[in-house]
Amino acid sequence: MSGIMRLFGGGGKSGKAPTPQEAIQKLRETEEMLAKKQEFLEKKVEQELLTAKKNGTKNKRAALQALKRKKRYEKQLHQIDGTLSTIEFQREALENANTNTEVLKNMSIAAKAMEAAHQHMDINKVDELMADITEQQEVAQEISDVISRPIGFGEEYDEDELMAELEDLEQEELDKNLLEIEGTEDVPLPSVPSTSLPARPAKKKEEEDEDDMADLEAWAAN
């Protein structure tokens, strides 16, 4: 526990607990530090392996020592792998918890804002307002219907009576035409003469000239 408290900068029971953001940052820094150490140990493993191969036939004691160091480095690497997995799991849990905290905080703010917005609202007054709006809409519709109604200057006619009168007039005119046609059937029509009418005698050229001169003199006398 003391190691964890030192990791997060705690100082005992009276120490202030770190925020989720601070804890997440500390875990990320630890991951980076372990990753660098892991890279260093991997290089040491490669070096000790080369040393063991180099002294395998020449100096067995040196080769064995190199293999022992290689085993220790590999053990440390294995431990670091486990530590990184634990830290990664803890960091993800903290990040999820921090996200949930922010979500709940924002939802709480929204709920308070909604409560404040509805604070001065009365459901009964809202119902009355909606009823008044509906009533005014109905009045407006009635006014529109009255305004759009055709005006006959005080005179109203029955469309059915007018149509009946028009049909009577049409029937009367039709009967009149039929009577006229029937009357013409009893009167014999004059026959067309079979002989041609005598042709009008043509005036002589001299008579036409005399008539023209007479007309000209009469016009000049006026």
C-alpha contacts under 8 A as a table, 3 or more apart, distances in Angstrom:
res1	aa1	res2	aa2	distance
1	M	4	I	5.14
1	M	5	M	6.20
2	S	5	M	5.00
2	S	6	R	6.11
3	G	6	R	5.10
3	G	7	L	6.08
4	I	7	L	4.90
4	I	8	F	6.41
5	M	8	F	5.29
5	M	9	G	5.93
5	M	10	G	4.56
5	M	11	G	6.89
5	M	12	G	7.59
6	R	9	G	4.84
6	R	10	G	5.57
6	R	11	G	7.30
7	L	10	G	7.54
7	L	26	K	7.43
8	F	18	P	6.71
8	F	22	E	7.91
8	F	23	A	6.47
8	F	26	K	6.70
9	G	18	P	7.80
10	G	15	G	5.48
10	G	16	K	6.80
10	G	17	A	6.81
10	G	18	P	7.71
11	G	14	S	6.95
11	G	15	G	4.77
11	G	16	K	7.86
12	G	15	G	5.29
18	P	22	E	5.86
18	P	23	A	6.16
19	T	22	E	5.17
19	T	23	A	6.24
20	P	23	A	5.07
20	P	24	I	6.05
20	P	94	L	6.36
20	P	95	E	7.57
20	P	98	N	6.14
21	Q	24	I	5.14
21	Q	25	Q	6.19
21	Q	98	N	7.57
22	E	25	Q	5.11
22	E	26	K	6.21
23	A	26	K	5.08
23	A	27	L	6.23
23	A	94	L	7.84
24	I	27	L	5.15
24	I	28	R	6.24
24	I	91	R	5.73
24	I	94	L	6.63
24	I	95	E	7.03
25	Q	28	R	5.11
25	Q	29	E	6.25
26	K	29	E	5.09
26	K	30	T	6.22
27	L	30	T	4.99
27	L	31	E	6.17
27	L	87	I	6.52
27	L	88	E	7.96
27	L	91	R	6.35
28	R	31	E	5.01
28	R	32	E	6.27
28	R	91	R	7.70
29	E	32	E	5.14
29	E	33	M	6.25
30	T	33	M	5.04
30	T	34	L	6.14
31	E	34	L	5.19
31	E	35	A	6.02
31	E	84	L	6.37
31	E	87	I	7.21
31	E	88	E	7.85
32	E	35	A	5.06
32	E	36	K	6.31
33	M	36	K	5.26
33	M	37	K	6.34
34	L	37	K	4.97
34	L	38	Q	5.95
34	L	80	I	6.68
34	L	84	L	7.34
35	A	38	Q	4.94
35	A	39	E	6.24
36	K	39	E	5.12
36	K	40	F	6.29
37	K	40	F	4.99
37	K	41	L	6.17
38	Q	41	L	5.16
38	Q	42	E	6.19
38	Q	77	L	6.05
38	Q	80	I	6.94
39	E	42	E	5.17
39	E	43	K	6.47
40	F	43	K	5.29
40	F	44	K	6.40
41	L	44	K	4.89
41	L	45	V	6.15
41	L	73	Y	5.86
41	L	74	E	7.58
41	L	76	Q	7.80
41	L	77	L	6.78
42	E	45	V	5.09
42	E	46	E	6.39
42	E	73	Y	7.64
42	E	74	E	7.79
42	E	77	L	7.62
43	K	46	E	5.12
43	K	47	Q	6.27
44	K	47	Q	5.02
44	K	48	E	6.13
44	K	70	K	7.32
44	K	73	Y	7.16
45	V	48	E	5.24
45	V	49	L	6.09
45	V	69	R	7.88
45	V	70	K	5.01
45	V	73	Y	6.22
45	V	74	E	6.94
46	E	49	L	5.11
46	E	50	L	6.29
47	Q	50	L	5.14
47	Q	51	T	6.22
48	E	51	T	4.92
48	E	52	A	6.12
48	E	66	A	4.98
48	E	67	L	6.44
48	E	69	R	6.88
48	E	70	K	5.59
49	L	52	A	5.15
49	L	53	K	6.29
49	L	66	A	6.90
49	L	67	L	6.67
49	L	70	K	6.79
50	L	53	K	5.14
50	L	54	K	6.05
51	T	54	K	5.03
51	T	55	N	6.18
51	T	62	A	7.96
51	T	63	A	6.44
51	T	66	A	6.21
52	A	55	N	5.34
52	A	56	G	5.63
52	A	62	A	7.12
52	A	63	A	4.00
52	A	64	L	6.77
52	A	65	Q	7.96
52	A	66	A	5.43
52	A	67	L	6.15
53	K	56	G	5.07
53	K	63	A	7.00
54	K	57	T	7.62
54	K	58	K	7.70
54	K	63	A	7.57
55	N	58	K	4.94
55	N	59	N	4.81
55	N	60	K	6.13
55	N	62	A	6.39
55	N	63	A	5.10
56	G	59	N	6.13
56	G	60	K	5.42
56	G	63	A	5.44
57	T	60	K	6.36
59	N	62	A	5.51
59	N	63	A	6.29
60	K	63	A	4.87
60	K	64	L	6.02
61	R	64	L	5.16
61	R	65	Q	6.28
62	A	65	Q	5.12
62	A	66	A	6.20
63	A	66	A	5.11
63	A	67	L	6.32
64	L	67	L	5.07
64	L	68	K	6.24
65	Q	68	K	5.06
65	Q	69	R	6.30
66	A	69	R	5.21
66	A	70	K	6.11
67	L	70	K	4.86
67	L	71	K	6.21
68	K	71	K	5.08
68	K	72	R	6.41
69	R	72	R	5.06
69	R	73	Y	6.23
70	K	73	Y	5.16
70	K	74	E	6.15
71	K	74	E	5.06
71	K	75	K	6.13
72	R	75	K	5.04
72	R	76	Q	6.30
73	Y	76	Q	5.07
73	Y	77	L	6.15
74	E	77	L	4.88
74	E	78	H	6.18
75	K	78	H	5.05
75	K	79	Q	6.30
76	Q	79	Q	5.02
76	Q	80	I	6.10
77	L	80	I	5.03
77	L	81	D	6.18
78	H	81	D	5.09
78	H	82	G	6.49
79	Q	82	G	5.18
79	Q	83	T	6.18
80	I	83	T	4.92
80	I	84	L	5.96
81	D	84	L	5.18
81	D	85	S	6.27
82	G	85	S	5.13
82	G	86	T	6.34
83	T	86	T	5.13
83	T	87	I	6.12
84	L	87	I	5.06
84	L	88	E	5.91
85	S	88	E	5.12
85	S	89	F	6.18
86	T	89	F	5.16
86	T	90	Q	6.17
87	I	90	Q	5.02
87	I	91	R	5.96
88	E	91	R	5.09
88	E	92	E	6.14
89	F	92	E	5.26
89	F	93	A	6.22
90	Q	93	A	5.07
90	Q	94	L	6.18
91	R	94	L	5.06
91	R	95	E	6.10
92	E	95	E	4.99
92	E	96	N	6.13
93	A	96	N	5.15
93	A	97	A	6.08
94	L	97	A	4.96
94	L	98	N	5.93
95	E	98	N	5.00
95	E	99	T	6.09
96	N	99	T	5.02
96	N	100	N	6.12
97	A	100	N	5.06
97	A	101	T	6.07
98	N	101	T	4.99
98	N	102	E	6.23
99	T	102	E	5.16
99	T	103	V	6.13
100	N	103	V	5.00
100	N	104	L	6.07
101	T	104	L	5.19
101	T	105	K	6.02
102	E	105	K	4.97
102	E	106	N	6.12
103	V	106	N	5.23
103	V	107	M	6.09
104	L	107	M	4.96
104	L	108	S	6.02
105	K	108	S	5.08
105	K	109	I	6.28
106	N	109	I	4.99
106	N	110	A	6.15
107	M	110	A	5.02
107	M	111	A	6.09
108	S	111	A	5.02
108	S	112	K	6.22
109	I	112	K	5.18
109	I	113	A	6.15
110	A	113	A	5.01
110	A	114	M	6.11
111	A	114	M	5.09
111	A	115	E	6.11
112	K	115	E	4.96
112	K	116	A	6.12
113	A	116	A	5.06
113	A	117	A	6.15
114	M	117	A	4.98
114	M	118	H	6.24
115	E	118	H	5.20
115	E	119	Q	5.91
116	A	119	Q	4.96
116	A	120	H	7.87
117	A	120	H	7.14
117	A	121	M	7.91
118	H	121	M	5.12
121	M	125	K	7.55
121	M	126	V	7.45
122	D	125	K	5.20
122	D	126	V	6.23
123	I	126	V	4.93
123	I	127	D	6.21
124	N	127	D	5.10
124	N	128	E	6.26
125	K	128	E	4.97
125	K	129	L	6.04
126	V	129	L	5.01
126	V	130	M	6.18
127	D	130	M	5.18
127	D	131	A	6.16
128	E	131	A	5.05
128	E	132	D	6.18
129	L	132	D	5.08
129	L	133	I	6.20
130	M	133	I	5.01
130	M	134	T	6.18
131	A	134	T	5.10
131	A	135	E	6.16
132	D	135	E	5.05
132	D	136	Q	6.13
133	I	136	Q	5.18
133	I	137	Q	6.16
134	T	137	Q	5.08
134	T	138	E	6.34
135	E	138	E	5.15
135	E	139	V	6.32
136	Q	139	V	4.99
136	Q	140	A	6.08
137	Q	140	A	5.04
137	Q	141	Q	6.19
138	E	141	Q	5.05
138	E	142	E	6.25
139	V	142	E	5.10
139	V	143	I	6.22
140	A	143	I	5.11
140	A	144	S	6.21
141	Q	144	S	5.06
141	Q	145	D	6.23
142	E	145	D	5.07
142	E	146	V	6.26
143	I	146	V	5.14
143	I	147	I	6.14
144	S	147	I	5.13
144	S	148	S	6.10
145	D	148	S	5.26
145	D	149	R	6.23
146	V	149	R	5.27
151	I	154	G	7.56
152	G	155	E	5.21
152	G	156	E	6.41
157	Y	161	E	7.95
157	Y	162	L	7.63
158	D	161	E	5.37
158	D	162	L	6.41
159	E	162	L	5.15
159	E	163	M	6.22
160	D	163	M	5.17
160	D	164	A	6.22
161	E	164	A	5.09
161	E	165	E	6.20
162	L	165	E	5.14
162	L	166	L	6.18
163	M	166	L	5.07
163	M	167	E	6.23
164	A	167	E	5.12
164	A	168	D	6.34
165	E	168	D	5.11
165	E	169	L	6.35
166	L	169	L	5.15
166	L	170	E	6.26
167	E	170	E	5.08
167	E	171	Q	6.15
168	D	171	Q	5.09
168	D	172	E	6.09
169	L	172	E	5.07
169	L	173	E	6.22
170	E	173	E	5.20
170	E	174	L	6.17
171	Q	174	L	5.00
171	Q	175	D	6.17
172	E	175	D	5.18
172	E	176	K	6.25
173	E	176	K	5.10
173	E	177	N	6.33
174	L	177	N	5.22
174	L	178	L	6.35
175	D	178	L	5.09
175	D	179	L	6.27
176	K	179	L	5.21
176	K	180	E	6.37
177	N	180	E	5.20
177	N	181	I	6.35
178	L	181	I	5.16
178	L	182	E	6.28
179	L	182	E	5.13
179	L	183	G	6.23
180	E	183	G	5.20
180	E	184	T	6.48
181	I	184	T	5.43
181	I	185	E	6.85
182	E	185	E	5.46
182	E	186	D	7.48
183	G	186	D	5.83
183	G	187	V	7.29
184	T	187	V	5.63
185	E	188	P	7.52
193	P	196	S	7.41
203	K	207	E	6.42
203	K	208	E	6.52
204	K	207	E	5.34
204	K	208	E	6.36
205	K	208	E	5.26
205	K	209	D	6.32
206	E	209	D	5.13
206	E	210	E	6.24
207	E	210	E	5.05
207	E	211	D	6.21
208	E	211	D	5.14
208	E	212	D	6.24
209	D	212	D	5.11
209	D	213	M	6.26
210	E	213	M	5.16
210	E	214	A	6.18
211	D	214	A	5.08
211	D	215	D	6.27
212	D	215	D	5.19
212	D	216	L	6.25
213	M	216	L	5.02
213	M	217	E	6.18
214	A	217	E	5.19
214	A	218	A	6.18
215	D	218	A	5.14
215	D	219	W	6.24
216	L	219	W	5.15
216	L	220	A	6.21
217	E	220	A	5.03
217	E	221	A	6.13
218	A	221	A	5.18
218	A	222	N	6.58
219	W	222	N	5.37
